[in-house]
Amino acid sequence: MPQGTLEVLLVSAKGLENTDFLCDMDPYVVLTCRTQEQKSSVASGKGSDPEWNEHFVFTISEGISELTIKIMDSDSGSGDDFVGEASIPLEALFTEGSLEPAPYNVVKDQEYCGEIRVGLTFTQKGECDGESCAPEGSYGGWKESSY
């Protein structure tokens, strides 16, 4: 199993079931990667077709094979409503390195209830990211000074 960093670009959703009867819902997303959990902003009044365009970063370690995305409707005064969820297997990402934003099915009670658009990038631990690429044994700083 690879180790490294998973970057998630949460783009948008469409065709979601509106859980608010009198007005458009206020959807947000909870992204879960094993024990790590992050939450998007609330797309206030955006209803069934919200857009976020937000980035999230997770640390990938042994045994992590999927990203779970849960869509919720923020309700003031009462508990937030569950809209649906999508599970994204990460095996293809570990092979490819990055996956362009693509639609994934959102499911509630095993029924299709819309789609969510997500882009993924995986950077394997130990790969050179352009900034921290000092060769091994190169310390810089005081060890190189002539004093």
KEVOKOL-175067 format. One record per residue: x, y, z of N, C-alpha, C in turn; residue number from 1. Coordinates in Angstrom, 3 decimals. Example, Ala and Ser with C-alpha at 12.3 -4.5 7.8 and 13.67 -1.06 7.14 Angstrom:
! residues 2
<n_x 13.190&n_y -5.690&n_z 7.800&ca_x 12.300&ca_y -4.500&ca_z 7.800&c_x 13.200&c_y -3.300&c_z 7.800&nr 1>;
<n_x 12.850&n_y -2.250&n_z 7.080&ca_x 13.670&ca_y -1.060&ca_z 7.140&c_x 12.900&c_y 0.030&c_z 7.870&nr 2>;
This chain:
! residues 147
<n_x 0.843&n_y -1.200&n_z 0.000&ca_x 0.000&ca_y 0.000&ca_z 0.000&c_x 0.878&c_y 1.251&c_z 0.000&nr 1>;
<n_x 0.589&n_y 2.176&n_z -0.877&ca_x 1.377&ca_y 3.403&ca_z -0.923&c_x 1.092&c_y 4.328&c_z 0.251&nr 2>;
<n_x 2.060&n_y 5.169&n_z 0.533&ca_x 1.903&ca_y 6.192&ca_z 1.567&c_x 2.198&c_y 7.533&c_z 0.933&nr 3>;
<n_x 1.527&n_y 8.581&n_z 1.400&ca_x 1.755&ca_y 9.902&ca_z 0.834&c_x 0.625&c_y 10.850&c_z 1.141&nr 4>;
<n_x 0.364&n_y 11.755&n_z 0.186&ca_x -0.628&ca_y 12.803&ca_z 0.385&c_x -1.720&c_y 12.706&c_z -0.681&nr 5>;
<n_x -2.959&n_y 12.758&n_z -0.229&ca_x -4.111&ca_y 12.768&ca_z -1.122&c_x -4.691&c_y 14.171&c_z -1.137&nr 6>;
<n_x -4.736&n_y 14.774&n_z -2.330&ca_x -5.371&ca_y 16.083&ca_z -2.488&c_x -6.711&c_y 15.864&c_z -3.167&nr 7>;
<n_x -7.751&n_y 16.434&n_z -2.595&ca_x -9.101&ca_y 16.293&ca_z -3.124&c_x -9.600&c_y 17.661&c_z -3.562&nr 8>;
<n_x -10.074&n_y 17.751&n_z -4.796&ca_x -10.723&ca_y 18.963&ca_z -5.285&c_x -12.207&c_y 18.660&c_z -5.350&nr 9>;
<n_x -12.957&n_y 19.247&n_z -4.424&ca_x -14.410&ca_y 19.097&ca_z -4.392&c_x -14.991&c_y 20.172&c_z -5.307&nr 10>;
<n_x -15.535&n_y 19.766&n_z -6.451&ca_x -15.981&ca_y 20.720&ca_z -7.451&c_x -17.444&c_y 21.090&c_z -7.253&nr 11>;
<n_x -18.351&n_y 20.125&n_z -7.445&ca_x -19.774&ca_y 20.430&ca_z -7.409&c_x -20.578&c_y 19.146&c_z -7.273&nr 12>;
<n_x -21.890&n_y 19.313&n_z -7.197&ca_x -22.815&ca_y 18.176&ca_z -7.217&c_x -24.003&c_y 18.583&c_z -8.071&nr 13>;
<n_x -24.728&n_y 17.587&n_z -8.571&ca_x -25.941&ca_y 17.928&ca_z -9.299&c_x -26.969&c_y 16.813&c_z -9.171&nr 14>;
<n_x -28.213&n_y 17.222&n_z -9.320&ca_x -29.304&ca_y 16.258&ca_z -9.266&c_x -29.578&c_y 15.706&c_z -7.885&nr 15>;
<n_x -29.121&n_y 16.407&n_z -6.838&ca_x -29.345&ca_y 15.923&ca_z -5.473&c_x -30.814&c_y 16.080&c_z -5.093&nr 16>;
<n_x -31.267&n_y 15.203&n_z -4.232&ca_x -32.638&ca_y 15.286&ca_z -3.738&c_x -32.710&c_y 16.415&c_z -2.711&nr 17>;
<n_x -33.612&n_y 17.367&n_z -2.933&ca_x -33.753&ca_y 18.500&ca_z -2.015&c_x -34.480&c_y 18.029&c_z -0.759&nr 18>;
<n_x -33.820&n_y 18.129&n_z 0.391&ca_x -34.420&ca_y 17.656&ca_z 1.637&c_x -35.244&c_y 18.737&c_z 2.333&nr 19>;
<n_x -35.174&n_y 19.981&n_z 1.845&ca_x -35.982&ca_y 21.063&ca_z 2.408&c_x -37.224&c_y 21.242&c_z 1.540&nr 20>;
<n_x -38.394&n_y 21.269&n_z 2.175&ca_x -39.640&ca_y 21.333&ca_z 1.415&c_x -40.008&c_y 22.752&c_z 0.976&nr 21>;
<n_x -39.729&n_y 23.737&n_z 1.800&ca_x -40.174&ca_y 25.097&ca_z 1.515&c_x -39.139&c_y 25.957&c_z 0.800&nr 22>;
<n_x -37.887&n_y 25.561&n_z 0.832&ca_x -36.834&ca_y 26.363&ca_z 0.200&c_x -35.709&c_y 25.447&c_z -0.278&nr 23>;
<n_x -34.728&n_y 26.032&n_z -0.940&ca_x -33.581&ca_y 25.239&ca_z -1.395&c_x -32.724&c_y 24.835&c_z -0.203&nr 24>;
<n_x -32.178&n_y 23.640&n_z -0.268&ca_x -31.328&ca_y 23.168&ca_z 0.838&c_x -29.968&c_y 23.862&c_z 0.811&nr 25>;
<n_x -29.253&n_y 23.723&n_z 1.917&ca_x -27.930&ca_y 24.321&ca_z 2.112&c_x -26.915&c_y 23.191&c_z 2.271&nr 26>;
<n_x -26.469&n_y 22.599&n_z 1.152&ca_x -25.614&ca_y 21.418&ca_z 1.258&c_x -24.166&c_y 21.719&c_z 1.645&nr 27>;
<n_x -23.580&n_y 20.768&n_z 2.353&ca_x -22.145&ca_y 20.758&ca_z 2.630&c_x -21.693&c_y 19.309&c_z 2.569&nr 28>;
<n_x -20.383&n_y 19.113&n_z 2.558&ca_x -19.832&ca_y 17.776&ca_z 2.386&c_x -18.886&c_y 17.444&c_z 3.531&nr 29>;
<n_x -18.962&n_y 16.202&n_z 4.000&ca_x -18.005&ca_y 15.680&ca_z 4.977&c_x -17.189&c_y 14.614&c_z 4.254&nr 30>;
<n_x -15.873&n_y 14.858&n_z 4.150&ca_x -14.969&ca_y 13.924&ca_z 3.473&c_x -14.251&c_y 13.107&c_z 4.536&nr 31>;
<n_x -14.267&n_y 11.782&n_z 4.379&ca_x -13.640&ca_y 10.909&ca_z 5.358&c_x -12.671&c_y 9.957&c_z 4.663&nr 32>;
<n_x -11.451&n_y 9.933&n_z 5.193&ca_x -10.424&ca_y 9.015&ca_z 4.705&c_x -9.927&c_y 8.263&c_z 5.938&nr 33>;
<n_x -10.493&n_y 7.114&n_z 6.191&ca_x -10.266&ca_y 6.311&ca_z 7.390&c_x -10.619&c_y 7.116&c_z 8.641&nr 34>;
<n_x -9.656&n_y 7.566&n_z 9.436&ca_x -9.983&ca_y 8.300&ca_z 10.659&c_x -9.919&c_y 9.816&c_z 10.471&nr 35>;
<n_x -9.466&n_y 10.266&n_z 9.300&ca_x -9.366&ca_y 11.703&ca_z 9.045&c_x -10.685&c_y 12.201&c_z 8.449&nr 36>;
<n_x -11.162&n_y 13.324&n_z 8.978&ca_x -12.432&ca_y 13.872&ca_z 8.501&c_x -12.299&c_y 15.370&c_z 8.285&nr 37>;
<n_x -12.815&n_y 15.853&n_z 7.150&ca_x -12.795&ca_y 17.288&ca_z 6.864&c_x -14.161&c_y 17.685&c_z 6.317&nr 38>;
<n_x -14.494&n_y 18.956&n_z 6.513&ca_x -15.823&ca_y 19.436&ca_z 6.150&c_x -15.706&c_y 20.640&c_z 5.221&nr 39>;
<n_x -16.554&n_y 20.659&n_z 4.191&ca_x -16.573&ca_y 21.789&ca_z 3.260&c_x -17.374&c_y 22.939&c_z 3.864&nr 40>;
<n_x -17.354&n_y 24.051&n_z 3.160&ca_x -18.227&ca_y 25.155&ca_z 3.561&c_x -19.659&c_y 24.799&c_z 3.165&nr 41>;
<n_x -20.617&n_y 25.510&n_z 3.725&ca_x -22.022&ca_y 25.304&ca_z 3.402&c_x -22.359&c_y 26.139&c_z 2.167&nr 42>;
<n_x -22.923&n_y 25.475&n_z 1.147&ca_x -23.342&ca_y 26.181&ca_z -0.075&c_x -24.762&c_y 26.681&c_z 0.161&nr 43>;
<n_x -24.872&n_y 27.802&n_z 0.866&ca_x -26.168&ca_y 28.318&ca_z 1.311&c_x -27.124&c_y 28.580&c_z 0.159&nr 44>;
<n_x -28.303&n_y 27.968&n_z 0.241&ca_x -29.351&ca_y 28.194&ca_z -0.735&c_x -29.067&c_y 27.662&c_z -2.122&nr 45>;
<n_x -28.052&n_y 26.825&n_z -2.272&ca_x -27.680&ca_y 26.334&ca_z -3.603&c_x -28.498&c_y 25.127&c_z -4.044&nr 46>;
<n_x -29.300&n_y 24.555&n_z -3.138&ca_x -30.222&ca_y 23.487&ca_z -3.504&c_x -29.572&c_y 22.232&c_z -4.031&nr 47>;
<n_x -30.128&n_y 21.711&n_z -5.139&ca_x -29.736&ca_y 20.413&ca_z -5.681&c_x -28.477&c_y 20.435&c_z -6.532&nr 48>;
<n_x -28.001&n_y 21.632&n_z -6.899&ca_x -26.835&ca_y 21.746&ca_z -7.781&c_x -25.771&c_y 22.687&c_z -7.207&nr 49>;
<n_x -25.209&n_y 22.351&n_z -6.033&ca_x -24.221&ca_y 23.245&ca_z -5.400&c_x -22.847&c_y 23.187&c_z -6.060&nr 50>;
<n_x -22.075&n_y 24.265&n_z -5.882&ca_x -20.678&ca_y 24.299&ca_z -6.308&c_x -19.834&c_y 24.723&c_z -5.114&nr 51>;
<n_x -18.680&n_y 24.061&n_z -4.952&ca_x -17.778&ca_y 24.396&ca_z -3.852&c_x -16.410&c_y 24.864&c_z -4.359&nr 52>;
<n_x -15.786&n_y 24.091&n_z -5.241&ca_x -14.422&ca_y 24.368&ca_z -5.716&c_x -13.458&c_y 24.565&c_z -4.548&nr 53>;
<n_x -13.427&n_y 23.582&n_z -3.656&ca_x -12.574&ca_y 23.626&ca_z -2.465&c_x -11.574&c_y 22.475&c_z -2.497&nr 54>;
<n_x -10.385&n_y 22.736&n_z -1.899&ca_x -9.312&ca_y 21.734&ca_z -1.829&c_x -9.198&c_y 21.186&c_z -0.407&nr 55>;
<n_x -8.905&n_y 19.893&n_z -0.309&ca_x -8.680&ca_y 19.234&ca_z 0.977&c_x -7.460&c_y 18.333&c_z 0.835&nr 56>;
<n_x -6.704&n_y 18.160&n_z 1.927&ca_x -5.507&ca_y 17.323&ca_z 1.894&c_x -5.597&c_y 16.284&c_z 3.013&nr 57>;
<n_x -5.337&n_y 15.028&n_z 2.654&ca_x -5.330&ca_y 13.928&ca_z 3.610&c_x -3.967&c_y 13.232&c_z 3.555&nr 58>;
<n_x -3.557&n_y 12.659&n_z 4.685&ca_x -2.343&ca_y 11.857&ca_z 4.740&c_x -2.742&c_y 10.409&c_z 4.521&nr 59>;
<n_x -2.128&n_y 9.771&n_z 3.528&ca_x -2.445&ca_y 8.375&ca_z 3.208&c_x -1.407&c_y 7.472&c_z 3.852&nr 60>;
<n_x -1.891&n_y 6.463&n_z 4.578&ca_x -0.991&ca_y 5.484&ca_z 5.187&c_x -1.510&c_y 4.084&c_z 4.869&nr 61>;
<n_x -0.888&n_y 3.092&n_z 5.457&ca_x -1.249&ca_y 1.701&ca_z 5.190&c_x -2.743&c_y 1.450&c_z 5.392&nr 62>;
<n_x -3.318&n_y 0.686&n_z 4.488&ca_x -4.687&ca_y 0.215&ca_z 4.662&c_x -5.787&c_y 1.166&c_z 4.214&nr 63>;
<n_x -5.458&n_y 2.334&n_z 3.697&ca_x -6.493&ca_y 3.247&ca_z 3.232&c_x -6.759&c_y 2.953&c_z 1.764&nr 64>;
<n_x -8.010&n_y 2.589&n_z 1.453&ca_x -8.316&ca_y 2.194&ca_z 0.080&c_x -9.474&c_y 2.974&c_z -0.530&nr 65>;
<n_x -10.148&n_y 3.834&n_z 0.276&ca_x -11.230&ca_y 4.610&ca_z -0.304&c_x -11.456&c_y 5.928&c_z 0.426&nr 66>;
<n_x -12.086&n_y 6.839&n_z -0.289&ca_x -12.487&ca_y 8.135&ca_z 0.240&c_x -14.004&c_y 8.131&c_z 0.276&nr 67>;
<n_x -14.584&n_y 8.481&n_z 1.421&ca_x -16.040&ca_y 8.541&ca_z 1.543&c_x -16.470&c_y 9.994&c_z 1.602&nr 68>;
<n_x -17.452&n_y 10.328&n_z 0.787&ca_x -17.968&ca_y 11.690&ca_z 0.732&c_x -19.441&c_y 11.652&c_z 1.117&nr 69>;
<n_x -19.762&n_y 12.302&n_z 2.214&ca_x -21.132&ca_y 12.335&ca_z 2.704&c_x -21.691&c_y 13.740&c_z 2.493&nr 70>;
<n_x -22.830&n_y 13.835&n_z 1.843&ca_x -23.460&ca_y 15.126&ca_z 1.594&c_x -24.563&c_y 15.334&c_z 2.623&nr 71>;
<n_x -24.517&n_y 16.500&n_z 3.256&ca_x -25.484&ca_y 16.851&ca_z 4.296&c_x -26.177&c_y 18.161&c_z 3.929&nr 72>;
<n_x -27.352&n_y 18.370&n_z 4.522&ca_x -28.086&ca_y 19.625&ca_z 4.358&c_x -28.072&c_y 20.323&c_z 5.712&nr 73>;
<n_x -27.464&n_y 21.514&n_z 5.745&ca_x -27.368&ca_y 22.280&ca_z 6.987&c_x -28.734&c_y 22.888&c_z 7.325&nr 74>;
<n_x -29.262&n_y 22.532&n_z 8.492&ca_x -30.544&ca_y 23.072&ca_z 8.945&c_x -30.348&c_y 23.777&c_z 10.270&nr 75>;
<n_x -30.687&n_y 25.061&n_z 10.313&ca_x -30.565&ca_y 25.775&ca_z 11.585&c_x -31.777&c_y 25.437&c_z 12.445&nr 76>;
<n_x -31.514&n_y 25.193&n_z 13.703&ca_x -32.594&ca_y 24.905&ca_z 14.638&c_x -32.919&c_y 23.431&c_z 14.769&nr 77>;
<n_x -32.567&n_y 22.617&n_z 13.766&ca_x -32.795&ca_y 21.178&ca_z 13.874&c_x -31.553&c_y 20.456&c_z 13.360&nr 78>;
<n_x -31.536&n_y 19.155&n_z 13.505&ca_x -30.380&ca_y 18.385&ca_z 13.051&c_x -30.222&c_y 18.454&c_z 11.543&nr 79>;
<n_x -28.981&n_y 18.389&n_z 11.079&ca_x -28.715&ca_y 18.405&ca_z 9.647&c_x -29.229&c_y 17.115&c_z 9.003&nr 80>;
<n_x -29.723&n_y 17.235&n_z 7.772&ca_x -30.281&ca_y 16.082&ca_z 7.062&c_x -29.218&c_y 15.403&c_z 6.205&nr 81>;
<n_x -29.249&n_y 14.067&n_z 6.192&ca_x -28.372&ca_y 13.277&ca_z 5.332&c_x -28.959&c_y 13.282&c_z 3.923&nr 82>;
<n_x -28.183&n_y 13.701&n_z 2.939&ca_x -28.642&ca_y 13.770&ca_z 1.555&c_x -28.236&c_y 12.509&c_z 0.798&nr 83>;
<n_x -26.990&n_y 12.054&n_z 0.994&ca_x -26.486&ca_y 10.865&ca_z 0.320&c_x -24.980&c_y 10.786&c_z 0.465&nr 84>;
<n_x -24.381&n_y 9.722&n_z -0.067&ca_x -22.933&ca_y 9.592&ca_z 0.022&c_x -22.366&c_y 8.873&c_z -1.189&nr 85>;
<n_x -21.074&n_y 9.093&n_z -1.391&ca_x -20.347&ca_y 8.441&ca_z -2.474&c_x -19.057&c_y 7.869&c_z -1.900&nr 86>;
<n_x -18.703&n_y 6.670&n_z -2.344&ca_x -17.428&ca_y 6.058&ca_z -1.957&c_x -16.558&c_y 5.976&c_z -3.194&nr 87>;
<n_x -15.339&n_y 6.497&n_z -3.064&ca_x -14.427&ca_y 6.524&ca_z -4.203&c_x -13.237&c_y 5.616&c_z -3.902&nr 88>;
<n_x -13.119&n_y 4.499&n_z -4.642&ca_x -11.953&ca_y 3.632&ca_z -4.447&c_x -10.690&c_y 4.351&c_z -4.917&nr 89>;
<n_x -9.592&n_y 4.168&n_z -4.194&ca_x -8.365&ca_y 4.911&ca_z -4.486&c_x -7.323&c_y 4.102&c_z -5.253&nr 90>;
<n_x -7.590&n_y 2.830&n_z -5.547&ca_x -6.600&ca_y 1.980&ca_z -6.225&c_x -6.124&c_y 2.596&c_z -7.545&nr 91>;
<n_x -7.059&n_y 3.030&n_z -8.385&ca_x -6.687&ca_y 3.609&ca_z -9.687&c_x -5.852&c_y 4.871&c_z -9.498&nr 92>;
<n_x -6.170&n_y 5.645&n_z -8.470&ca_x -5.428&ca_y 6.873&ca_z -8.194&c_x -3.984&c_y 6.560&c_z -7.830&nr 93>;
<n_x -3.762&n_y 5.516&n_z -7.019&ca_x -2.406&ca_y 5.152&ca_z -6.616&c_x -1.566&c_y 4.773&c_z -7.841&nr 94>;
<n_x -2.206&n_y 4.211&n_z -8.860&ca_x -1.515&ca_y 3.820&ca_z -10.090&c_x -1.279&c_y 5.019&c_z -10.997&nr 95>;
<n_x -2.327&n_y 5.826&n_z -11.190&ca_x -2.283&ca_y 6.943&ca_z -12.136&c_x -1.581&c_y 8.184&c_z -11.586&nr 96>;
<n_x -1.718&n_y 8.434&n_z -10.280&ca_x -1.137&ca_y 9.642&ca_z -9.679&c_x -2.133&c_y 10.783&c_z -9.573&nr 97>;
<n_x -2.993&n_y 10.934&n_z -10.598&ca_x -4.042&ca_y 11.945&ca_z -10.495&c_x -5.216&c_y 11.550&c_z -11.372&nr 98>;
<n_x -6.408&n_y 11.952&n_z -10.947&ca_x -7.632&ca_y 11.707&ca_z -11.699&c_x -8.327&c_y 13.048&c_z -11.883&nr 99>;
<n_x -8.595&n_y 13.416&n_z -13.128&ca_x -9.288&ca_y 14.670&ca_z -13.424&c_x -10.651&c_y 14.675&c_z -12.743&nr 100>;
<n_x -11.210&n_y 15.867&n_z -12.459&ca_x -12.549&ca_y 15.907&ca_z -11.868&c_x -13.535&c_y 15.077&c_z -12.689&nr 101>;
<n_x -14.224&n_y 14.181&n_z -12.005&ca_x -15.170&ca_y 13.275&ca_z -12.657&c_x -16.388&c_y 13.087&c_z -11.753&nr 102>;
<n_x -17.535&n_y 12.728&n_z -12.339&ca_x -18.729&ca_y 12.508&ca_z -11.528&c_x -18.724&c_y 11.132&c_z -10.858&nr 103>;
<n_x -19.163&n_y 11.089&n_z -9.620&ca_x -19.336&ca_y 9.846&ca_z -8.874&c_x -20.773&c_y 9.802&c_z -8.380&nr 104>;
<n_x -21.371&n_y 8.612&n_z -8.427&ca_x -22.765&ca_y 8.464&ca_z -8.012&c_x -22.936&c_y 8.715&c_z -6.519&nr 105>;
<n_x -23.993&n_y 9.462&n_z -6.197&ca_x -24.378&ca_y 9.681&ca_z -4.809&c_x -25.546&c_y 8.741&c_z -4.523&nr 106>;
<n_x -25.443&n_y 8.007&n_z -3.416&ca_x -26.431&ca_y 6.986&ca_z -3.099&c_x -27.005&c_y 7.226&c_z -1.712&nr 107>;
<n_x -28.315&n_y 6.981&n_z -1.579&ca_x -28.974&ca_y 7.024&ca_z -0.273&c_x -29.915&c_y 5.823&c_z -0.215&nr 108>;
<n_x -29.782&n_y 5.010&n_z 0.822&ca_x -30.577&ca_y 3.776&ca_z 0.953&c_x -30.470&c_y 2.916&c_z -0.309&nr 109>;
<n_x -29.272&n_y 2.790&n_z -0.838&ca_x -28.957&ca_y 1.998&ca_z -2.025&c_x -29.666&c_y 2.486&c_z -3.289&nr 110>;
<n_x -30.156&n_y 3.722&n_z -3.279&ca_x -30.808&ca_y 4.321&ca_z -4.445&c_x -29.959&c_y 5.479&c_z -4.952&nr 111>;
<n_x -29.833&n_y 5.583&n_z -6.277&ca_x -29.123&ca_y 6.704&ca_z -6.898&c_x -29.881&c_y 7.995&c_z -6.589&nr 112>;
<n_x -29.150&n_y 9.031&n_z -6.143&ca_x -29.833&ca_y 10.298&ca_z -5.830&c_x -28.994&c_y 11.510&c_z -6.243&nr 113>;
<n_x -28.249&n_y 11.387&n_z -7.346&ca_x -27.469&ca_y 12.501&ca_z -7.853&c_x -26.020&c_y 12.120&c_z -8.044&nr 114>;
<n_x -25.199&n_y 13.117&n_z -8.344&ca_x -23.778&ca_y 12.863&ca_z -8.512&c_x -22.957&c_y 14.010&c_z -7.964&nr 115>;
<n_x -21.714&n_y 13.665&n_z -7.611&ca_x -20.787&ca_y 14.660&ca_z -7.074&c_x -19.524&c_y 14.619&c_z -7.928&nr 116>;
<n_x -18.976&n_y 15.786&n_z -8.225&ca_x -17.810&ca_y 15.892&ca_z -9.105&c_x -16.572&c_y 16.185&c_z -8.259&nr 117>;
<n_x -15.575&n_y 15.294&n_z -8.379&ca_x -14.388&ca_y 15.352&ca_z -7.537&c_x -13.141&c_y 15.053&c_z -8.366&nr 118>;
<n_x -12.062&n_y 15.800&n_z -8.129&ca_x -10.757&ca_y 15.523&ca_z -8.726&c_x -9.805&c_y 15.062&c_z -7.641&nr 119>;
<n_x -8.890&n_y 14.161&n_z -7.959&ca_x -7.982&ca_y 13.588&ca_z -6.964&c_x -6.538&c_y 13.609&c_z -7.455&nr 120>;
<n_x -5.619&n_y 13.901&n_z -6.542&ca_x -4.190&ca_y 13.825&ca_z -6.841&c_x -3.499&c_y 13.111&c_z -5.684&nr 121>;
<n_x -2.619&n_y 12.160&n_z -6.012&ca_x -1.867&ca_y 11.440&ca_z -4.988&c_x -0.382&c_y 11.680&c_z -5.195&nr 122>;
<n_x 0.304&n_y 12.115&n_z -4.143&ca_x 1.750&ca_y 12.292&ca_z -4.171&c_x 2.366&c_y 11.273&c_z -3.219&nr 123>;
<n_x 3.114&n_y 10.345&n_z -3.780&ca_x 3.710&ca_y 9.289&ca_z -2.961&c_x 4.798&c_y 9.854&c_z -2.063&nr 124>;
<n_x 4.835&n_y 9.367&n_z -0.831&ca_x 5.849&ca_y 9.799&ca_z 0.121&c_x 7.232&c_y 9.472&c_z -0.436&nr 125>;
<n_x 8.126&n_y 10.440&n_z -0.357&ca_x 9.474&ca_y 10.221&ca_z -0.851&c_x 9.692&c_y 10.769&c_z -2.244&nr 126>;
<n_x 8.587&n_y 11.102&n_z -2.949&ca_x 8.746&ca_y 11.704&ca_z -4.275&c_x 9.207&c_y 13.144&c_z -4.116&nr 127>;
<n_x 9.934&n_y 13.632&n_z -5.074&ca_x 10.419&ca_y 15.002&ca_z -5.058&c_x 9.295&c_y 15.938&c_z -5.470&nr 128>;
<n_x 8.998&n_y 16.934&n_z -4.650&ca_x 7.936&ca_y 17.872&ca_z -4.988&c_x 8.482&c_y 19.197&c_z -5.505&nr 129>;
<n_x 9.771&n_y 19.250&n_z -5.778&ca_x 10.357&ca_y 20.456&ca_z -6.352&c_x 10.904&c_y 21.414&c_z -5.315&nr 130>;
<n_x 10.378&n_y 21.386&n_z -4.107&ca_x 10.843&ca_y 22.318&ca_z -3.071&c_x 11.816&c_y 21.643&c_z -2.117&nr 131>;
<n_x 11.476&n_y 20.455&n_z -1.667&ca_x 12.314&ca_y 19.789&ca_z -0.672&c_x 13.085&c_y 18.640&c_z -1.319&nr 132>;
<n_x 13.921&n_y 18.961&n_z -2.280&ca_x 14.651&ca_y 17.932&ca_z -3.019&c_x 16.144&c_y 17.962&c_z -2.741&nr 133>;
<n_x 16.530&n_y 18.198&n_z -1.522&ca_x 17.961&ca_y 18.205&ca_z -1.197&c_x 18.478&c_y 16.780&c_z -1.281&nr 134>;
<n_x 19.620&n_y 16.563&n_z -1.908&ca_x 20.174&ca_y 15.210&ca_z -1.964&c_x 20.499&c_y 14.715&c_z -0.554&nr 135>;
<n_x 20.400&n_y 13.409&n_z -0.382&ca_x 20.668&ca_y 12.835&ca_z 0.939&c_x 22.083&c_y 13.180&c_z 1.378&nr 136>;
<n_x 22.239&n_y 13.567&n_z 2.634&ca_x 23.550&ca_y 13.936&ca_z 3.144&c_x 23.832&c_y 15.421&c_z 2.997&nr 137>;
<n_x 22.954&n_y 16.156&n_z 2.344&ca_x 23.125&ca_y 17.604&ca_z 2.188&c_x 22.310&c_y 18.289&c_z 3.275&nr 138>;
<n_x 22.978&n_y 19.008&n_z 4.159&ca_x 22.287&ca_y 19.607&ca_z 5.291&c_x 22.060&c_y 21.092&c_z 5.116&nr 139>;
<n_x 22.950&n_y 21.787&n_z 4.468&ca_x 22.813&ca_y 23.234&ca_z 4.332&c_x 23.033&c_y 23.919&c_z 5.663&nr 140>;
<n_x 22.880&n_y 25.213&n_z 5.681&ca_x 22.977&ca_y 25.955&ca_z 6.932&c_x 24.380&c_y 25.941&c_z 7.516&nr 141>;
<n_x 24.491&n_y 25.786&n_z 8.826&ca_x 25.771&ca_y 25.966&ca_z 9.537&c_x 26.833&c_y 24.937&c_z 9.153&nr 142>;
<n_x 26.446&n_y 23.730&n_z 8.739&ca_x 27.453&ca_y 22.707&ca_z 8.414&c_x 28.272&c_y 23.123&c_z 7.192&nr 143>;
<n_x 27.715&n_y 23.971&n_z 6.334&ca_x 28.424&ca_y 24.388&ca_z 5.134&c_x 29.189&c_y 25.689&c_z 5.349&nr 144>;
<n_x 29.030&n_y 26.309&n_z 6.510&ca_x 29.707&ca_y 27.589&ca_z 6.701&c_x 31.198&c_y 27.374&c_z 6.921&nr 145>;
<n_x 32.013&n_y 28.384&n_z 6.632&ca_x 33.455&ca_y 28.235&ca_z 6.730&c_x 34.002&c_y 28.733&c_z 8.065&nr 146>;
<n_x 33.156&n_y 29.051&n_z 9.020&ca_x 33.618&ca_y 29.543&ca_z 10.314&c_x 34.087&c_y 28.455&c_z 11.222&nr 147>;
